[in-house]
Amino acid sequence: MTFFFQNVINALQWGSFYAMIALGYSMVYSILMLFNFAHGDIFMVGAYIGVGVATVLVTLTSSGAIVLPGWLILVLTILISMFLTSFVGMFVERVGYRPLRDAPRASAAITGLMIGIILETGNLAIMGATRVKFPPIIESVTYNIGGVFVTNKKIMIVVISLMFMFALHQFVQRTKWGMAMRAMSFDYVAVPLMGVPMNTIAAMTFAIGSALASVAGILFGIAYPVLDPYMGIVFGWKAFVAAILGGRGSILGATLAGFLLGFIEIFVAMVFPSTLRDLIAYSIILLILVFRPHGFFGEPYSAQLRL
Amino acid sequence: MAKCMKILVLCLAIGLAVSPGVQAAEKAIKIGINAPITGDIPKVGEGTKFAAQMWLEDIKAAGGLDVGGKKYPVELVIEDNEAKAESAVKAMTKMITEDEVIAIVGPQASKQAIPGGEVANNYKTPMISPWSTNPDTTKNRPFVFRGCFLDPFQGPVLANFIKEEFKFTKAAVLYDVASDYPKGLAEYFRQAWEKLNGPGSVTAFESFTTKDADFSSQLTKIIQSGAEVLFTPQYYNEVALIVQQAHELGWKNPIVGSDSWGSAETVKLCGKDCYGLFFSTHYAAAGATGATKEFIDRYNKKYGYVPDDVAALTWDSIRIVQRAIQNCGKLTGDIKADRQCVRDAMAKIKEFEGITGKMTFTEEGDPIKCAVIVKISDKGEYEFYKSVCP
């Protein structure tokens, strides 16, 4: 039984990364009807920015210039990195997607792939091929609860990601900007005619998605402190799967699908040989999609003949 | 141009004038060194050259190489292969056909040693690559030898070490199924371990794919299986993640690795989590004793830094050549016959006491030798722990 609960803990941590990245995909997809394939690489850039910010703060603290406790360094790292990474997202939107908004969908899709490659190789050129270690901001403490091992990091990762998901949900449901985004996802031809600024909303969507990706990147760096420029590719693909599985534009859907993906991956490896993990895990997801082609919370008729 | 010609003629004249003087003594034994002095890995070339020159000093101090009661002067022919396969072939051909070397040490990296070995074998000239671990270098080439062990060899060595050191009977393996080196080594380890401890003694044989970062479900399974030791033949970036996650899941037993751990990056990325763990490799500078320490100190004093595995393996290889020439008993002066004689003597070398371990050559020209087990110290240094033999 401890074996089972241990894997639940493992899956919760793993799933929160998928969920947070899936949110970024899902938002862009619902509002602009395009797949931002560069999102996995924005996640990577966010993690690297997090390393930079954290390193500066840790150095300042250790040199005595400012004295910050570990948790405050973490909070500051997350906030500053979110702010910086959101500009990366807006920049990507401005140079990559806005000029191509009326271009065929396929062109917009490959834009994402190209921007992804540019971000990866750009990082490779700047930082080199050596792996980067995420600075240890908080000391890892392991708790043994009846044979199930939980670390303070794992609890923190799950709590922080759930907090951000909840905040995003509130933003989209309760604010005027959120309402504009929802309206836009409903019909992006008519809504701008009503005076909703298309460009602002699009930029904001990218900024929010990227900020979330950077939070995911930092939490990822804390859990798996070895970063490389290509870390976002496969991760991005899988989060994309979660976004679609959750249903277009559904925050709840993307969150649940992200966690589901984490659970499926971990539990498949628990039962079957780990070599077959992804093979079996993604066959299961394919099956789910066959029976629910619009995902969990997707609305079948919202697409308004845009494509 | 005319000036060039004049100098050339002058040189030739001097050469002609001087050469009879050399001829008067015993004809010098020439040993070729094929090393990447320039190119991508100049540090490897430097280590090779320095080790060879240090050896030559010893020979000169002894007044030449004693073969069958006669003292022969020794010359080194050092050729640069620029870390390129084609240059290695060119250098090889030149040394064999023009310089008439009796044996060749190098090339180091498999990329140059495989084509270089073909040339040496075709010309029936004994060659020993100190550093090349690819099986193809020596395969079906009676004239080609090597100074280091092959990758697969570490599996049984580590199985023996764990068995003797900890008396464990249950082991788990975690490896990357998409990469040749870890996959091969994981299989070899499993075979060796099951031979020692019976079927079923590998309680978990778990894999992942390159780029994976989360190993929690594999590690949970491994811990659940009751394994007493974890073997993971991975590279430094994965080692850091695996070790840390294992500890976070409550694993307290030893984790053991292979020579792919040997990069300085391992400790940099892994930090305190890796302290106290073991891995196998060719040679360890810290904590060395006896002849190995003597070599390290001498090299360090002369060149100002601690020699790496290339220098140590080159030192052993050139001394194997020396031993083979001496075992030959008598040099005829006919270079072809002498090369054959050196090759046969080298193949017969048994229990050679090298600074990287005791060596005996197999049919293929690969040494059966002991590996060094390194312990990562509490300061994060790679310390010699013990020598383990197959």
Contacts between the chains, C-beta under 8 A, distances in Angstrom:
chain1	res1	chain2	res2	distance
A	3	B	220	6.7
A	3	B	224	5.0
A	6	B	220	5.0
A	6	B	249	7.1
A	7	B	216	7.8
A	7	B	217	6.0
A	7	B	220	5.7
A	10	B	214	7.6
A	10	B	216	3.7
A	10	B	217	5.7
A	10	B	220	6.3
A	11	B	217	7.9
A	13	B	214	7.9
A	13	B	216	7.3
A	14	B	214	5.2
A	14	B	216	7.0
A	130	B	265	7.0
A	131	B	236	7.8
A	131	B	237	4.7
A	131	B	265	7.0
A	131	B	269	6.1
A	133	B	240	7.7
A	133	B	268	6.8
A	133	B	269	5.1
A	133	B	271	8.0
A	136	B	271	7.3
A	140	B	248	6.4
A	142	B	247	7.5
A	142	B	248	5.8
A	142	B	250	6.8
A	144	B	250	6.5
A	149	B	248	6.7
A	149	B	249	5.1
A	149	B	250	4.0
A	151	B	248	4.9
A	153	B	248	7.7
A	154	B	248	7.8
A	220	B	213	7.5
A	223	B	214	8.0
A	224	B	213	4.2
A	224	B	214	6.8
A	224	B	241	5.6
A	224	B	245	8.0
A	225	B	240	7.2
A	225	B	241	7.8
A	225	B	244	7.4
A	225	B	269	7.4
A	226	B	213	7.6
A	226	B	237	5.0
A	226	B	238	8.0
A	226	B	240	5.2
A	226	B	241	5.6
A	226	B	269	5.4
A	228	B	237	7.1
A	230	B	211	7.1
A	231	B	211	7.4
A	231	B	213	7.2
A	233	B	211	7.9
A	234	B	211	5.7
A	265	B	217	7.5
A	266	B	216	6.9
A	266	B	217	4.4
A	267	B	217	7.6
A	269	B	217	3.9
A	269	B	218	6.2
A	269	B	221	7.3
A	270	B	217	5.5
A	270	B	220	7.2
A	270	B	221	6.5
A	273	B	206	7.9
A	273	B	207	7.7
A	274	B	206	4.7
A	274	B	207	5.3
A	274	B	208	6.4
A	274	B	217	7.1
A	274	B	218	5.0
A	274	B	221	7.4
A	275	B	177	5.2
A	275	B	207	4.7
A	277	B	208	7.9
A	277	B	217	7.8
A	278	B	209	7.2
